[in-house]
């Protein structure tokens, strides 16, 4: 991955530390996602929340450039990942600390991974039309929330568990153990995003990215 210019040292260190912690404490899937991001030229930005309008966001660095590349060549997964950026809000790190930074990159890292799979599959659609991967917003958020929940359980520290419970990503059994709460995630997607598996699933990833298909 590569950092945008002008990122303050403390934010860059926080991001580096977050990636290392996810590699250390995450499961096999977390390590695959983080490893692919680190090995690619994906852009990492840190900006004020007034510019991000969210704790984090994922998209294409240049919609025009990516569309032009896809019209002329087939992208590998890692080449596709290098077309993508993740931006995290300064305030996410300032107020949420490493938990906030880690959580954002677990969630947004999954989006980046899925977006790269979308770009790769669409650029190779003429060779493998059946294998096109182009998920809906519901499917993207479902996967990102599941991934986040598993990470919270892996870390298994009070502030991570408490956040998971507050966000309806985690649930607690009668015996006191915690689990990724599928029903809670469904409620969260409905209430916070207006999305439902049997209703509005939102736009396809290609449309969200501005890809011409």
JOVENJO-V384206 format. One record per residue. PHI is phi in whole degrees, -180 to 180 (999 if undefined). NEAR is the number of other C-alpha atoms within 12 Angstrom. D_LAST is the distance of its C-alpha to the last C-alpha in Angstrom with 1 decimal. Layout:
PHI;NEAR;D_LAST  PHI;NEAR;D_LAST
This chain:
999;29;27.1  -133;25;28.2  -94;28;29.8  -66;22;29.2  -71;13;32.3  82;13;35.1  -77;22;34.8  -59;18;38.4  -56;15;40.0  -65;17;40.6  -74;30;36.9  -62;27;35.9  -64;19;38.6  -61;29;37.5  -66;40;33.9  -58;24;35.4  -65;23;37.8  -63;29;35.2  -62;34;33.1  -65;23;36.4  -66;26;37.5  -63;38;34.3  -62;28;34.7  -76;20;38.4  -106;25;38.2  -75;31;34.8  -88;23;34.1  -58;17;32.5  -66;24;29.0  -57;36;29.7  -67;26;31.0  -63;21;28.0  -61;36;25.7  -65;37;28.2  -64;26;28.9  -66;29;25.3  -63;39;25.0  -62;29;28.4  -77;19;27.7  -94;27;24.4  -107;24;24.2  -60;35;22.6  -90;31;24.1  -112;40;26.6  -121;33;27.8  -130;41;30.7  -139;30;31.1  -62;22;33.2  -61;21;31.9  -63;15;32.0  -96;17;29.0  -88;21;27.1  59;17;27.9  -170;21;28.0  -67;31;29.7  -162;36;26.6  -153;33;22.9  -130;39;20.0  -167;38;17.0  -94;33;15.6  -65;27;18.4  -148;19;16.4  -61;22;13.0  -63;16;13.4  -64;20;14.7  -66;32;12.2  -61;28;9.3  -65;19;11.9  -62;24;12.9  -68;28;9.7  -76;20;9.6  -112;12;13.2  -151;20;14.1  -93;24;13.7  -94;27;14.6  -78;22;17.5  -60;30;17.8  -70;29;20.3  -64;30;18.4  -64;40;15.5  -63;42;18.3  -73;36;19.7  -84;42;16.8  -107;40;17.9  -124;37;20.9  -122;42;23.2  -115;43;25.7  -117;45;28.9  -74;33;31.3  -55;34;34.7  -66;26;36.3  -61;32;34.7  -77;33;36.7  -64;21;39.7  -99;14;40.2  -95;21;38.6  61;24;39.8  -68;31;38.6  -61;34;37.7  -66;32;35.3  -67;39;33.9  -62;38;33.5  -60;40;32.1  -65;41;29.4  -76;50;28.3  -65;47;28.4  -68;38;26.2  -71;38;23.8  -63;49;24.0  -65;38;22.6  -60;44;19.6  -60;47;19.1  -62;45;19.5  -70;40;16.9  -64;46;14.4  -64;40;15.2  -62;35;14.8  -64;40;11.3  -61;46;10.4  -60;37;12.6  -68;31;11.3  -69;36;7.6  -73;35;9.2  -111;27;11.6  -63;23;9.7  -69;17;11.4  -90;13;14.6  -144;14;14.4  -63;14;12.0  -73;12;14.6  -92;16;14.6  -66;22;11.2  -110;26;12.4  -148;31;10.6  -70;29;13.8  -81;28;14.9  -59;30;17.1  -58;31;20.1  -64;30;19.3  -63;37;18.8  -72;38;22.1  -60;35;23.9  -65;31;23.4  -65;33;24.3  -70;38;27.4  -61;34;28.5  -62;39;28.3  -63;44;30.3  -62;39;32.8  -65;34;33.5  -68;40;34.0  -58;40;36.5  -69;31;38.4  -66;26;38.5  -69;25;40.0  56;22;42.3  -115;16;43.9  -50;15;45.1  -68;19;42.8  -73;30;39.7  -64;30;40.8  -61;22;41.9  -64;24;38.5  -61;37;36.8  -67;26;39.3  -64;18;38.8  -87;26;35.0  65;30;35.4  -85;37;33.6  -113;35;36.9  -129;28;39.7  -125;20;43.3  -79;12;45.2  -61;8;48.8  -86;8;50.0  93;8;48.5  -79;14;45.6  -109;26;42.1  -151;29;38.8  -71;31;35.1  -94;30;35.2  -60;21;32.3  -65;21;33.8  -65;26;34.2  -65;36;30.6  -60;31;29.5  -63;22;31.9  -62;27;30.7  -65;32;27.0  -71;24;28.3  -78;14;30.8  -95;16;29.1  -118;19;25.4  70;19;25.8  -114;25;23.7  -151;24;24.9  -61;21;23.8  -100;12;25.1  -142;13;24.0  -74;17;21.6  -99;23;19.2  79;24;17.3  -71;19;13.6  -73;25;11.2  -57;36;11.2  -60;33;7.6  -70;22;8.8  -61;23;12.1  -85;34;11.1  82;23;9.3  -86;29;6.2  -85;21;3.8  -123;22;0.0
